[in-house]
Amino acid sequence: METMFKKLTSLIRESDNVMIMAHHDIDMDAFGSSLALYEIVRSFDKNSYVFLENLKDNMAISHALESLEDAKIDIAFLNEKTYLEYKRKNSLLVILDVYKKEMLEFPEVVNKFENIVVIDHHVKNMTIQYHTLFEYIAPDLSSVNEIMVDYLKYLNKTVNPVIATIMLAGIEIDTNQFNVKTTDKTYEAAAFLTKIGADHVLKQELLKEDRSSYLKRQHFVKKSFMVNQNMAMCILDEQHYERKDLAVIAEELLKFDNVEASFVIGRLDKETVYVSARSIGKINVEEYMEQLGGGGHTTDAATSVKNKTISEVKEALIQVLNGR
């Protein structure tokens, strides 16, 4: 990891500016790590920018943005139109928490950059479809926030306490409250963020949800069923949901006796059905999601399926799970 940090630091110093992009429907890991890198770049007296858009109904990120505003922390946000005003020939694009082009916030933007770095923690199961200077993919780590904590330690730098809080919330979500993908280094990262000012009260505020969403989720959990002796499945209705909504249900199913892996199917939009998969570690859900065109971690994976019904995706998944 230290070699990667040396390379990244050198590229930041040599660049005209740095633009940071994560995946669409950004989550707290992607957002927290983007903010951390943003502050790191600024500490080198370099201009930095974060690609961000499409925040419709994303409650957690909305709460995080409000916290940044309350703390008077200004972040330079870009979208696929405004970035051209700031892009230079020697701009560096750093992609965080994703490597698949189709999952980027703005997929076509990568075609305009000569200098690209990818930092991710998901299992790499396909070739990256764009030119990169280097890639650092560490599926053994809990989150990209954990990587950014190590980068801060390497540089002997800190971030604003509000950003540290957002990073801590991201680690907590990605580890299902430190129940999966958690090592001693994960706890060390959480301790470091607390030491530099992460506020656990604010963290709880960031992670809050409204009562109706909670009750609706419990309704779906009650309708879940066992696919076989150790795998549970939950099917949502035809309304549109965030990826986070499905992930939370999948994590709740793991709390039940005999459930070693869980799968939740729901619709993201008119064209897209999404599957969120979770495991306690005995079953590799990434392998199942890969068969449906997705990927992720051994314990945390997903896939998006275009132009299929929920029923069609359900049947395809059951066939995959049963080895047919």
DAZI-V710942 format. One record per backbone hydrogen bond with DSSP energy under -0.5 kcal/mol. NH is the residue of the N-H (numbers start at 0). CO is the residue of the C=O. Records with the same first field share a line. If there is no record, write none. Layout:
NH = CO ; CO
This chain:
4 = 0
5 = 1
6 = 2
7 = 3
8 = 4
9 = 5
10 = 6
11 = 7
12 = 8
13 = 9
14 = 10 ; 11
15 = 89
17 = 46
18 = 91
19 = 48
20 = 93
23 = 102
30 = 26
31 = 27
32 = 28
33 = 29
34 = 30
35 = 31
36 = 32
37 = 33
38 = 34
39 = 35
40 = 36
41 = 37
42 = 38
43 = 39 ; 40
44 = 41
45 = 40
46 = 15
48 = 17
49 = 75
50 = 19
51 = 77
57 = 54
58 = 56
61 = 57
62 = 58
63 = 59
64 = 60
65 = 61
66 = 62
67 = 63
68 = 64
69 = 65
70 = 66
71 = 68
72 = 67
73 = 71
74 = 72
76 = 74
77 = 49
82 = 78
83 = 80
84 = 81
85 = 82
86 = 82
90 = 87
91 = 16
92 = 114
93 = 18 ; 91
94 = 92 ; 116
95 = 20 ; 93
96 = 118
102 = 99
103 = 100
104 = 21
106 = 103
108 = 105
109 = 106
110 = 107
111 = 108
112 = 109
114 = 90
115 = 113
116 = 92
117 = 133
118 = 94
119 = 135
122 = 295
124 = 122
132 = 115
133 = 115
135 = 117
137 = 119 ; 135
140 = 137
146 = 142
147 = 143
148 = 144
149 = 145
150 = 146
151 = 147
152 = 148
153 = 149
154 = 150
155 = 151 ; 152
156 = 151
163 = 159
164 = 160
165 = 161
166 = 162
167 = 163
168 = 164
169 = 165
170 = 166
171 = 167
172 = 168
173 = 169
174 = 170
175 = 172
176 = 171
178 = 174
179 = 174
186 = 182
187 = 183
188 = 184
189 = 185
190 = 186
191 = 187
192 = 188
193 = 189
194 = 190
195 = 191
196 = 193
197 = 192
199 = 197
202 = 198
203 = 199
204 = 200
205 = 201
206 = 202
207 = 204
213 = 209
214 = 210
215 = 211
216 = 212
217 = 213
218 = 214
219 = 215
220 = 216
221 = 217
222 = 218 ; 219
223 = 220
224 = 232
226 = 230
227 = 230
231 = 260
232 = 224
233 = 262
235 = 233 ; 264
240 = 266
245 = 241
246 = 242
247 = 243
248 = 244
249 = 245
250 = 246
251 = 247
252 = 248
253 = 249
254 = 251
255 = 252
258 = 255
259 = 229 ; 257
260 = 229
261 = 277
262 = 231
263 = 275
264 = 233
265 = 273
266 = 236 ; 238
267 = 271
268 = 271
272 = 270 ; 304
273 = 265
274 = 302
275 = 263
276 = 300
277 = 261
278 = 298
279 = 259
284 = 282 ; 297
286 = 283
287 = 283
288 = 284
289 = 285
290 = 286
291 = 287 ; 288
292 = 289
293 = 288
294 = 301
296 = 299
300 = 276
301 = 294
302 = 274
304 = 272
306 = 270
312 = 308
313 = 309
314 = 310
315 = 311
316 = 312
317 = 313
318 = 314
319 = 315
320 = 316
321 = 317
322 = 319
323 = 318
